[in-house]
Amino acid sequence: MRAVLQRVTNAHVDVDGQPVGKIGRGWLILLGVGHGDTEARAEQLAENVVVLRCFEDADGKTNLSIRDVGGDVLLVSQFTLYADLSRGRRPGFTDAAPPEQASALVDYFGEALRRRGLHVEQGRFGAYMQVSLVNDGPFTIWLETN
């Protein structure tokens, strides 16, 4: 699994002009799923997200986790994180998991975050989505499971 975490003051995702997910302070997570990904990897990634200390304390130091600050998550599936540009200018996506597998693991990852006490909003898998955010910092982290 590959995830891009963007620390946000707010973010929302729309489908067909209608909001399907909206958060305040927290993480916007763009999540890509590969062929070999499993529920165990989703659990590992969820734990990493929950304990990652990237939010500022009273002294302005990034000592706090999303759970410490009561932050939310907006989770958006993003198969393009598996883009392969090795054969030219047009990306290929054969390394991304098929939709059935990816959809199930995106949902599983969202539930894994919820089980860890986070409020999670999600985009709509497979839909054309418009994502808006205010990146706080800016602060962006790339996480990948092995």
N, C-alpha and C positions, 0 to 999 in steps of 0.2 A: 504494500500500500504506500502511496505517496500522498502527502498532505502539505498544503501551503496554509499556514496559519497567519492571519493578519489581525493584529490587535486593533480593535475598533472602538470608537465612542458610540457608533450606531451603524447598523447595516440592515438592508432588507432585500428580498428577492421577489420579483413579480413574474407572473406567467400570464400572457394575454392581457396585460395591463392591470391585472388583479394581484394584490399582495398575497403571497403564500407563506411568508416567513419574515419576521422582523424582530430585531434585538436592539438593546442598548449596549452598554459597555461589555466587552468580552472578546471572543474570537470569531472571526469569519473563517471557516475551514473549507477549503477546496480540496476534495478527496478523490483521488484516482485509485482504481482497483486493477491489479494485474492478475494474470492467469493463475499464479501460484499462491494467491492470497487466501487466507483462511480466517475463521472466527478467532483462532488463537492470536493471529497477527492483529486483528481488529482490537482485541482485548489489550494487547501490548501497546498499541498506538493510543488507545483511550487512556490508559494509565499514564503514558508519557505526557499527553495533553493536560491531564488534571494536575500533575505535579510540577509542570514546567513553570519556573519562576520568572515571569516576564512582565509583571505588573508592579507599579511603583508603590513603595511604602511612604510613610509620612516624611521621610528624608529624601525622597526622590530616587531611591535606589530600587532596582528591579529585584526585589526580594519576595514578592508575593505571587501566589498561583491564582488561577482563575477562580478556584474554590475559595481562596482567602478573601477575594474582593467581591464575591457574590456575582460574578460575571456570567453571561449567557453565551451560548454557541449558536451560530447560524451555519448549518452544514449544507454544502452544495456539492453534488457529484460533479466530477470534472475529469472525464476520460482523456482529455487532451494533455493531462500531465504525463501520459505515456506516449507522447508524440515521438516518432522516430524520423530524424532528418538525414539519416546516413545515405539515402539514395537520391538526394536531390532537394529541390526547393519546396516540394509539396509533402507535408508530413503524412506518414503512415501511422496507423493506430492498431496494428496487429498485436502489440504487446499489452493492450488493454484487455481486461477480462470481457467475455461476452455479456450482454445486457442482463440476462437472468442472474448470473453469478454476481455481477457488480451491484445490481439493485439490492439483492439480498444482503450483501456485505455492507453496503452503505447504511441500510436500515439497521443492521446488527451493530455497527459502530455507533450510530446515534443512540441506540438502546444501551450500549456499554457506557456511554457518557452519562446517560440518565441514571443508570444504576449507581454511578459514582457521585450522584447528587447535583448534577448540572441540569439547568433548563436548556433544552435543545429545540430549536426551530429548524425545519428542513425545507430545501427547495423541492421541486418535483422531478424525480428521476426521468430522464429522457425528454423532458420538455425543453423548448427554447426559453431560456430564462434571462432576465435582466437583473443584474446584481448591482446594487448601489451600496457604497460604504464610505465612512470617514475613517481612514487609516490613522491610528493614534501613534504618533512618534515621528515618522512612520516606523512601524515595528513589524517585520515580516520574518517568519521562520519556516524552513523547509524540514519536514520530518519524513523519514522513509523506514519501513520495516525491512528486515533482511530474512 
